[in-house]
Amino acid sequence: MTLIGQLALALALLLALYSIGANILGLRRRGDDLVVSARHALWAMTAMVGLAAGALWSGLLRSDFSLEYVASYSSTTLPTVYKITALWGGQQGSLLFWTLLLSIFTAIVAFQTRARNAEIAPYVLIVMAAVAVFFLGMLNLVTRPFDAMIPAPAQGTDLNPLLQNYWMAIHPPSLYTGYVSTTVPFAFACAALMTRRLDDGWIRSTRRWALFSWFFLTLGNMFGARWAYEVLGWGGYWAWDPVENAAFMPWLVMTAYLHSVMVQERKDMLKVWNLALIGMAFALTLFGTFITRSGVISSVHSFTQSGLGPYFLTFLLMVVIGYSGLLLSRLKDLRSPAELESYLSREAAFLFNNLILVGIAFAVFWGTIFPVISEAVRGVKITVGPPFFNKVNGPLALALMFLMGVGPLIAWRRATRKNLVQSFAAPAAAAIVAGLFAFYGGVRHWYVLTGFSLAAFVLATVVVEFERGVVARGRMVHESPPRALVNLVAKNNRRYGGYIVHIGLVFAFIAIIGSSFFKTEIKRSVREGQSFEVGPYRLVYLGLSSLDTPHLEDLGARLSVMRNGKMLEVLEPAKLLYKRQQQPATRVAIRSTLGSDLYVVLAGVDDQSGLATFDVFLTPLVSWLWLGGLTMALGTVVTMWPNAREREAIAAAARRRMGDLERELAIDVRGA
């Protein structure tokens, strides 16, 4: 399998290079056969990368410690599910997994463009193949996943205990899918610039790819936050860690892009913005990969120090310089006759929305790289912590929430005073009422009052939009409100799916405010039978339990959760010891409700005194963060779903293709 994997990766690299060369020659000579051959080469490349990934998975599942990668990230006692996830648990394997996803997406694009976008398809495939060449070059020449270990050890080192969690099977694949799929709209943007086809055709061709990328970036960030919340044992879900930031920045820029393209489609404006944003998003995915693998920035997520940093930095600079030069050379072609007519218009709201999102991304970027810059300039690494990010991005987040409420209701081109009063009376009233409720409920912090008011404002705008649409449809086609609601969303899924996403963002915003400003933390040491109180709960320590397996030792504590004299459930936080690496870990216990989370960590046990020490956090509204993530995912699915017009267009295209095949068959029969 080692030889098969190495050979498959070498062939994949040759096939990617051949595809680039064949497409270039085909474009120069106008040879359709060469272009078709280049497309077939990419399908073969995908098969080879899949074979290599299968070979490495086979080694992990068989505990083949003659492979250095398997010996470094697996063991005979590692559960099977973690042997599978170990493919992306180490540096070489994660790059192979990245390349596998890139190959699959390249093959899909090659299939989708075989009968459409003929003018730009070869350029798209050249760009995607060039990206694949870089990653395949790394796998073949720099960080080889099939290097042998001689002599083979009898036992492997094992997977990092922090990665032995079911979120390991969900978070990295989701985030990698979001990262890698940005290559598709980036490749189409490059092709549009190279061919000077700079209308919104490339945007229409990649609309679902952009949504697909945003969907998985959203899930990846949310799953990562939940993983940190459950596993690290510090009571939080986000620490502004450099790699967390690296995952957050492409999400911000892709969010800006998805709003900006609507202005180009509707008003033929912001062409440069859209091309710049998609290039920035792709570059930020490479930047995140550089951070993870270079070792220049310390992070709990980073791989160990390696020699990959210079290669990734060089490739990143080549992409940024090359794409920027291409974009600058086409500025004359990107001029739009349309201009911004008023700052009180929907297109202006979208523009300000973009500026704020990019501003947040820049603040995060600056805070992430500042330690590196300070060390290079002054010789001292100055760490930028959460206070900087919170102080800078907090006000920007409030402005973003305000624009989320303004954008859906304000008119295109120019809003009149009558339009503003009619549209914003109800949302403004909802904001004032929410602010008063929070104030009389004891909230005095200006940020919290403003945040809750703006959350009510945005939710009210969404309700107003749905209510208007349902009422108008009911009057037009005489449907009942539930049926009108379903048909309204089905026929205008992009618009109303976006509103559902806005609801999810509001839920997440409320959760961030509640969990940041109102968290309670206590630390108590108790003996068996003793109790202590946290907020409305009384926790009774019932004793210890232990479990010893060949893989780990599990020392757990049992706590009865009481409220108003009634027992609700028994929580079992634990301390774990993974035997292969002799590394301790924590298993937290969480009782979640929509109102708050009771989060319990077993900090330690004193055998002599019999005291068990617990860190306990009572965090309001944190469940709304996960609910918000699911709501955003639902809204994205609604937005991506083909509406009636698109389904009819797909069916018509299928009928045309069938008619063409029937005519070709009839000609062949007559010729015979």
C-alpha positions in Angstrom: 0.0 0.0 0.0 2.9 2.3 0.6 4.1 1.9 -3.0 0.6 2.2 -4.3 0.1 5.5 -2.4 3.4 7.0 -3.5 2.8 6.0 -7.1 -0.8 7.4 -7.0 0.4 10.8 -5.8 3.2 10.9 -8.4 0.7 10.1 -11.2 -1.8 12.6 -9.8 0.9 15.4 -10.0 1.8 14.4 -13.6 -1.9 14.3 -14.6 -2.5 17.8 -13.1 0.5 19.2 -15.0 -0.6 17.5 -18.2 -4.1 19.0 -17.8 -2.7 22.5 -17.6 -0.5 22.0 -20.6 -3.3 20.3 -22.7 -5.7 23.2 -21.9 -3.2 25.8 -22.8 -2.3 24.1 -26.1 -6.0 23.5 -26.8 -6.8 27.2 -26.3 -3.9 28.3 -28.5 -4.7 25.8 -31.3 -8.4 25.8 -30.8 -8.2 22.1 -30.4 -11.4 20.7 -28.7 -9.7 17.3 -28.4 -7.0 18.7 -26.2 -9.5 20.5 -24.0 -11.5 17.3 -23.6 -8.3 15.4 -22.9 -7.4 17.9 -20.2 -10.7 17.4 -18.5 -10.3 13.6 -18.6 -6.9 14.0 -17.0 -8.4 15.9 -14.0 -10.9 13.0 -13.5 -8.0 10.6 -13.6 -6.1 12.9 -11.1 -9.1 12.7 -8.7 -9.0 8.9 -8.9 -5.3 8.8 -8.1 -5.7 11.1 -5.1 -8.6 9.0 -3.9 -6.5 5.9 -4.3 -3.7 7.5 -2.2 -6.1 8.5 0.5 -7.5 5.0 0.5 -4.0 3.6 0.9 -3.3 5.8 3.9 -6.7 4.9 5.5 -5.9 1.3 4.9 -2.6 1.6 6.8 -4.3 3.4 9.7 -7.0 0.8 10.0 -4.5 -2.1 9.8 -2.1 -0.4 12.3 0.7 -0.7 9.7 3.4 1.0 11.8 5.9 0.6 8.9 4.4 3.8 7.8 5.8 6.7 9.7 2.5 8.6 9.6 0.6 5.6 11.1 3.2 5.1 13.8 3.0 8.8 14.7 -0.8 9.2 14.8 -2.3 5.8 15.7 -1.9 2.8 17.9 -3.4 -0.7 18.3 -5.6 0.5 21.2 -7.0 3.6 19.3 -10.7 3.1 18.6 -11.6 2.5 15.0 -13.4 5.8 14.5 -10.3 7.7 15.5 -8.1 5.6 13.2 -10.3 7.0 10.4 -10.2 10.6 11.6 -6.4 10.3 12.1 -6.2 10.9 8.3 -6.6 14.6 9.1 -5.0 14.5 12.6 -1.5 15.0 11.4 0.3 17.3 8.9 0.8 15.0 6.0 -2.6 13.4 6.3 -4.4 16.6 6.6 -2.7 17.9 3.4 -3.7 14.7 1.6 -7.3 15.2 2.8 -7.2 18.8 1.6 -5.9 17.6 -1.8 -8.6 14.9 -2.0 -11.4 17.5 -1.4 -9.8 19.8 -4.0 -9.6 17.0 -6.5 -13.2 16.1 -6.0 -14.4 19.7 -6.5 -12.2 20.0 -9.6 -13.7 16.8 -11.0 -17.2 18.2 -10.3 -16.4 21.5 -12.0 -14.9 19.6 -15.0 -18.2 17.7 -15.2 -20.4 20.8 -14.9 -18.5 22.8 -17.5 -18.3 20.0 -20.1 -21.4 21.5 -22.0 -21.5 25.1 -20.7 -19.3 28.1 -20.0 -17.2 26.8 -22.9 -15.4 30.2 -23.3 -14.0 30.3 -19.7 -14.1 26.6 -18.6 -10.5 25.8 -19.7 -9.2 28.8 -17.8 -11.2 27.7 -14.7 -9.7 24.2 -14.9 -6.2 25.6 -15.4 -6.4 27.6 -12.2 -7.8 24.7 -10.2 -5.2 22.3 -11.6 -2.5 24.8 -10.7 -3.7 24.9 -7.1 -3.7 21.1 -7.1 -0.1 21.1 -8.5 1.0 23.1 -5.5 -0.5 20.7 -2.9 0.5 17.6 -4.9 4.0 19.0 -5.1 4.1 19.3 -1.3 2.9 15.7 -0.9 5.4 14.4 -3.4 8.5 16.4 -2.5 8.2 18.0 0.9 5.9 16.3 3.3 5.3 12.8 2.2 2.6 10.8 3.9 4.0 7.4 2.8 7.5 7.6 4.2 8.5 4.3 5.8 9.7 3.8 9.3 12.5 1.2 9.6 12.5 -0.8 11.7 8.7 -0.7 12.2 7.8 -0.2 15.9 5.5 -2.7 17.7 3.2 0.1 18.8 2.3 3.6 17.6 2.5 6.9 19.5 -1.3 7.4 19.4 -3.5 10.3 18.4 -3.4 13.5 20.5 -5.9 13.0 23.3 -7.6 16.3 22.5 -8.4 14.9 19.0 -9.9 11.8 20.4 -13.4 13.2 20.3 -16.4 12.8 18.1 -16.1 16.4 17.0 -12.9 15.3 15.3 -15.0 13.5 12.7 -17.2 16.6 12.1 -15.3 19.9 12.6 -12.1 19.5 10.5 -14.0 18.0 7.4 -16.5 20.8 7.6 -13.9 23.5 7.9 -11.7 22.0 5.2 -14.7 21.7 2.9 -15.4 25.4 3.4 -11.8 26.3 2.8 -11.2 24.2 -0.3 -14.5 25.0 -2.0 -13.6 28.7 -2.2 -11.2 27.6 -4.9 -14.1 27.2 -7.3 -15.4 30.8 -7.3 -11.8 32.0 -7.2 -11.0 30.0 -10.3 -14.1 31.4 -12.1 -13.1 34.9 -11.1 -9.6 34.4 -12.5 -11.1 33.0 -15.7 -13.4 36.0 -16.0 -10.5 38.4 -15.6 -8.3 36.5 -18.1 -11.0 36.3 -20.8 -12.4 39.8 -20.0 -15.9 38.3 -19.6 -16.6 40.6 -16.6 -20.4 40.6 -16.5 -22.2 38.7 -13.8 -22.0 35.4 -15.7 -19.2 34.1 -13.5 -21.2 35.0 -10.4 -24.3 33.1 -11.6 -22.2 30.1 -12.4 -20.6 30.0 -8.9 -23.6 31.2 -6.8 -24.2 27.8 -5.2 -20.5 27.1 -4.9 -20.1 30.4 -2.9 -23.1 29.4 -0.7 -21.7 25.9 -0.3 -18.4 27.3 0.9 -20.1 29.8 3.3 -22.3 27.0 4.6 -19.4 24.8 5.5 -17.3 27.7 6.9 -20.3 28.4 9.1 -20.6 24.9 10.3 -16.8 24.5 10.7 -16.6 27.6 13.0 -19.7 26.5 15.0 -18.5 22.9 15.4 -15.1 24.2 16.4 -16.6 26.4 19.1 -18.7 23.5 20.4 -15.7 21.3 20.4 -13.7 23.8 22.5 -16.7 24.2 24.8 -16.9 20.5 25.5 -13.3 19.4 25.5 -10.9 22.1 26.8 -12.6 22.6 30.1 -12.3 26.4 30.5 -16.0 27.1 30.2 -15.8 29.1 27.0 -16.2 28.5 23.2 -13.9 31.1 21.7 -10.5 32.4 22.7 -9.4 34.4 19.7 -6.8 31.8 19.1 -4.8 32.4 15.8 -6.2 29.4 14.1 -9.7 30.3 15.2 -9.1 33.7 13.7 -7.9 32.1 10.5 -11.2 30.2 10.2 -13.2 33.3 11.0 -11.7 35.7 8.5 -12.7 33.8 5.3 -16.2 33.5 6.8 -16.4 37.3 7.2 -15.2 38.0 3.7 -17.4 35.4 2.1 -20.4 36.9 4.0 -19.5 40.3 2.5 -19.2 38.8 -1.0 -22.6 37.1 -0.8 -24.2 40.5 0.0 -22.1 42.4 -2.6 -23.0 40.2 -5.5 -26.7 41.0 -5.1 -25.9 44.6 -5.9 -24.0 43.7 -9.0 -26.8 41.4 -10.2 -29.4 44.1 -9.5 -27.6 47.3 -10.2 -24.5 46.3 -12.2 -22.3 47.9 -9.5 -19.5 46.8 -7.2 -17.7 44.6 -9.8 -14.3 45.4 -8.4 -15.5 44.8 -4.9 -16.8 41.3 -5.8 -13.6 40.2 -7.6 -11.5 41.6 -4.7 -13.6 39.9 -2.1 -13.4 36.5 -3.7 -9.7 36.8 -4.2 -9.3 37.9 -0.5 -11.4 34.9 0.7 -9.2 32.4 -1.2 -6.0 34.1 0.0 -7.3 34.0 3.6 -7.8 30.2 3.4 -4.2 29.8 2.3 -3.2 32.2 5.1 -5.0 30.0 7.6 -3.2 26.9 6.3 0.1 28.8 6.5 -0.6 29.7 10.2 -1.4 26.1 11.0 1.7 24.6 9.4 4.4 27.2 9.7 4.8 27.3 13.5 5.4 31.1 13.4 2.3 31.7 15.6 1.7 29.7 18.7 -1.7 28.0 18.8 -3.4 25.1 20.5 -4.5 24.0 16.9 -1.2 24.3 15.2 0.9 21.4 14.0 4.5 21.2 15.2 7.2 23.3 13.7 7.9 22.2 10.2 9.6 23.4 7.0 6.3 24.0 5.1 6.0 27.6 6.2 8.2 29.1 3.4 6.5 27.1 0.7 3.0 28.2 1.8 4.1 31.8 2.2 5.7 31.8 -1.3 2.5 30.3 -2.8 0.3 32.8 -0.9 2.4 35.7 -2.1 2.3 34.4 -5.7 -1.5 34.2 -5.5 -1.9 37.7 -4.0 0.5 39.4 -6.3 -0.7 37.6 -9.5 -4.4 38.0 -8.8 -4.0 41.7 -7.7 -2.0 42.4 -10.9 -4.7 40.7 -13.0 -7.4 42.7 -11.3 -5.6 46.0 -11.7 -5.0 45.4 -15.4 -8.8 45.0 -15.9 -10.0 48.1 -14.0 -11.0 49.9 -17.2 -13.2 47.0 -18.2 -14.8 46.9 -14.7 -16.1 50.4 -14.8 -19.9 50.5 -14.3 -22.2 53.2 -15.7 -24.3 52.9 -12.6 -23.5 55.0 -9.6 -24.6 55.2 -6.0 -27.6 57.6 -6.1 -28.1 58.0 -2.4 -26.7 56.9 0.9 -30.2 56.2 2.0 -30.6 53.2 -0.3 -30.3 49.4 -0.1 -27.2 49.3 -2.2 -25.5 51.9 0.1 -26.5 49.7 3.1 -24.9 46.7 1.4 -21.8 48.7 0.7 -21.5 49.8 4.4 -22.2 46.2 5.4 -19.2 45.1 3.3 -17.0 47.8 4.8 -17.8 46.7 8.3 -17.3 43.0 7.5 -13.9 43.7 5.9 -13.1 46.0 8.8 -13.7 43.2 11.3 -11.6 40.9 9.1 -8.8 43.3 9.0 -8.9 43.9 12.8 -8.7 40.1 13.3 -5.9 39.8 10.8 -3.9 42.6 12.4 -4.3 41.2 15.9 -3.3 37.7 14.6 -0.1 38.8 12.9 0.9 41.6 15.3 3.0 39.2 17.5 5.0 38.2 14.5 5.5 41.8 13.3 6.5 43.0 16.8 9.0 40.2 17.1 10.5 41.0 13.7 10.7 44.8 14.4 11.5 45.0 18.1 12.8 41.5 18.9 10.0 41.0 21.5 6.9 39.1 20.7 3.9 41.1 22.0 0.8 38.9 22.4 -2.6 40.4 21.5 -5.3 38.9 23.7 -9.1 38.8 23.7 -9.5 42.3 25.2 -8.1 43.8 21.9 -10.4 41.8 19.7 -13.5 42.5 21.9 -12.8 46.2 22.2 -12.3 46.7 18.4 -14.9 44.3 17.1 -17.6 44.9 19.6 -18.7 48.3 18.3 -18.3 47.1 14.7 -20.6 44.1 15.5 -23.3 46.6 16.8 -23.1 48.6 13.5 -23.3 45.3 11.6 -26.5 44.3 13.5 -28.0 47.7 12.7 -27.3 47.3 9.0 -28.8 43.8 9.1 -32.1 45.4 10.1 -31.8 48.4 7.7 -30.9 46.4 4.5 -34.0 44.3 4.0 -36.5 47.2 4.5 -34.8 50.2 2.8 -35.6 50.9 -0.9 -33.3 50.5 -3.8 -31.8 53.6 -5.4 -33.3 56.2 -3.0 -35.4 55.9 0.1 -38.1 58.5 0.7 -39.1 59.9 4.1 -42.4 58.1 3.7 -40.7 54.8 2.9 -38.5 55.1 6.0 -41.3 55.9 8.4 -43.5 53.1 7.0 -40.8 50.5 7.0 -39.0 51.2 10.3 -41.8 52.2 12.6 -42.6 48.7 13.9 -38.9 47.5 14.1 -37.9 50.8 15.9 -40.7 50.3 18.4 -39.6 46.7 19.0 -36.1 47.9 19.7 -37.2 50.5 22.2 -39.5 48.0 24.0 -36.6 45.4 24.2 -34.2 48.1 25.5 -36.7 49.2 28.2 -37.4 45.6 29.3 -33.6 45.0 29.6 -33.2 48.2 31.5 -36.0 47.5 34.0 -34.7 44.0 34.3 -31.5 45.3 35.8 -29.2 45.7 32.8 -27.1 48.8 32.9 -24.2 48.1 30.6 -24.6 50.2 27.4 -23.3 47.5 25.1 -25.8 45.0 26.4 -28.7 47.4 26.2 -27.8 48.4 22.7 -27.2 44.8 21.6 -30.5 43.5 22.9 -32.3 46.5 21.3 -30.6 45.9 17.9 -31.4 42.2 18.1 -35.1 43.0 18.6 -34.8 45.5 15.7 -33.4 42.9 13.3 -35.9 40.2 14.3 -38.8 42.7 13.9 -37.6 43.6 10.3 -37.5 39.9 9.4 -41.0 39.5 10.8 -42.3 42.5 8.9 -40.8 41.2 5.7 -42.4 37.8 6.1 -45.7 39.3 7.1 -45.8 41.6 4.1 -45.0 38.8 1.7 -47.6 36.5 3.2 -50.4 39.1 3.2 -49.6 40.2 -0.4 -49.6 36.6 -1.6 -52.8 35.8 0.2 -54.5 38.7 -1.5 -53.2 37.9 -4.9 -53.8 34.1 -5.1 -56.2 33.7 -2.1 -54.1 31.2 -0.1 -54.3 30.6 3.6 -51.4 32.1 5.6 -49.5 28.8 6.2 -49.7 27.9 2.5 -48.8 31.4 1.4 -45.8 31.3 3.7 -44.6 28.0 2.2 -45.1 29.1 -1.4 -43.6 32.5 -0.7 -40.3 31.0 0.6 -40.3 28.3 -2.2 -40.6 30.9 -5.0 -38.3 33.5 -3.4 -35.9 31.2 -1.6 -32.8 33.4 -2.0 -34.5 36.3 -0.3 -36.3 34.5 2.5 -33.5 32.0 3.0 -31.3 35.0 3.7 -33.7 36.3 6.2 -33.6 33.0 8.0 -29.8 33.3 8.1 -30.2 36.7 9.7 -32.4 35.2 12.4 -29.6 32.7 13.1 -27.1 35.5 13.3 -29.3 37.3 15.8 -29.6 34.2 18.0 -25.8 33.8 17.9 -25.3 37.5 18.8 -27.7 37.2 21.8 -25.8 34.2 23.0 -22.5 36.0 22.7 -23.8 38.9 24.7 -25.4 36.8 27.4 -22.5 34.4 27.8 -19.9 37.2 27.9 -21.5 39.6 30.3 -23.5 37.4 32.7 -21.4 34.3 33.3 -21.0 33.1 36.9 -17.9 31.1 37.9 -17.2 29.4 41.3 -14.7 26.9 42.6 -15.7 24.6 45.5 -14.0 21.7 47.3 -16.4 19.2 49.0 -16.5 15.8 50.6 -18.8 13.0 49.6 -22.4 13.9 50.7 -21.7 17.7 50.9 -23.4 20.2 48.6 -23.0 23.7 47.3 -25.1 26.2 45.4 -24.6 27.8 42.0 -27.4 30.2 41.0 -30.7 28.4 41.3 -29.0 25.0 41.5 -27.8 22.9 44.5 -25.1 20.4 43.6 -24.6 17.3 45.9 -21.4 15.4 45.6 -22.3 11.7 45.5 -18.8 10.2 45.2 -16.3 8.8 42.7 -16.4 6.2 40.0 -13.5 4.8 37.9 -13.0 2.9 34.7 -9.7 1.3 33.5 -9.3 0.2 29.8 -6.2 -0.6 27.8 -6.5 2.8 26.2 -7.3 5.2 29.1 -8.0 5.6 32.8 -11.3 7.4 33.7 -11.8 8.9 37.1 -15.3 10.4 37.4 -17.3 12.2 40.0 -21.0 12.0 40.4 -23.0 15.2 41.2 -26.7 15.4 41.8 -28.3 18.5 40.4 -31.2 19.9 42.5 -33.5 22.8 42.0 -36.3 23.8 44.4 -35.7 20.5 46.3 -36.3 18.4 43.1 -33.5 16.3 41.6 -33.1 17.1 37.9 -30.2 14.8 36.8 -26.8 13.4 37.8 -23.7 15.0 36.1 -20.5 13.0 35.8 -17.4 15.2 35.1 -14.2 13.2 34.9 -10.4 13.4 34.6 -8.9 11.1 32.0 -5.4 9.7 31.5 -4.4 8.4 28.0 -2.0 5.6 28.6 0.1 5.6 25.4 1.1 9.3 25.8 0.6 9.6 29.6 -1.4 12.7 28.9 -4.2 13.9 31.1 -7.5 15.3 29.7 -10.8 16.5 31.0 -14.4 15.4 30.4 -16.8 18.1 31.3 -20.4 17.7 32.3 -23.0 20.1 30.9 -26.7 20.6 31.7 -28.1 22.7 28.9 -31.4 24.6 28.8 -32.5 27.5 26.6 -32.0 29.8 29.5 -28.5 28.8 30.7 -25.9 26.1 30.8 -24.6 24.5 34.0 -21.0 23.5 33.2 -19.0 21.4 35.7 -15.3 20.5 35.6 -13.6 18.1 38.0 -10.5 20.1 38.8 -8.9 17.5 41.1 -9.3 14.9 43.9 -7.2 14.8 47.1 -6.9 11.1 48.1 -5.8 11.9 51.6 -8.6 14.4 52.6 -11.2 13.0 50.3 -11.9 16.4 48.9 -13.1 16.8 45.3 -12.6 20.2 43.7 -15.0 21.4 41.1 -14.9 24.4 38.7 -18.5 25.3 37.9 -19.8 27.9 35.4 -23.4 29.1 35.0 -23.6 30.6 31.5 -26.8 32.3 30.3 -28.1 31.9 26.8 -25.1 30.0 25.4 -27.5 27.4 23.9 -28.7 30.1 21.5 -25.3 30.0 19.9 -25.8 26.5 18.7 -29.4 27.2 17.8 -28.2 30.1 15.8 -25.7 28.0 13.9 -28.4 25.5 13.0 -30.8 28.3 11.9 -28.0 29.7 9.7 -27.5 26.3 8.2 -31.2 25.9 7.5 -31.4 29.3 5.9 -28.4 28.5 3.6 -30.1 25.2 2.5 -33.3 27.1 1.7 -31.3 29.7 -0.3 -29.4 27.0 -2.2 -32.5 25.0 -3.0 -33.6 25.3 -6.7 -36.8 27.3 -6.9 -39.6 26.7 -9.4 -38.0 28.8 -12.2 -34.7 27.1 -11.8 -36.2 23.6 -11.8 -38.1 24.5 -15.0 -34.8 25.8 -16.5 -33.0 22.5 -15.5 -35.9 20.4 -17.0 -35.8 22.4 -20.2 -32.1 22.0 -20.5 -32.5 18.3 -20.0 -35.1 18.1 -22.7 -32.9 20.0 -25.1 -30.0 17.6 -24.4 -32.3 14.6 -24.9 -33.5 16.1 -28.2 -29.9 16.6 -29.3 -29.1 13.0 -28.5 -32.2 11.8 -30.3 -31.3 13.8 -33.4 -27.7 12.5 -33.3 -29.0 9.0 -33.0 -31.4 9.5 -35.9 -28.5 10.8 -38.1 -26.4 7.8 -37.2 -29.2 5.4 -38.0 -29.9 7.0 -41.4 -26.1 7.0 -42.1 -26.0 3.2 -41.3 
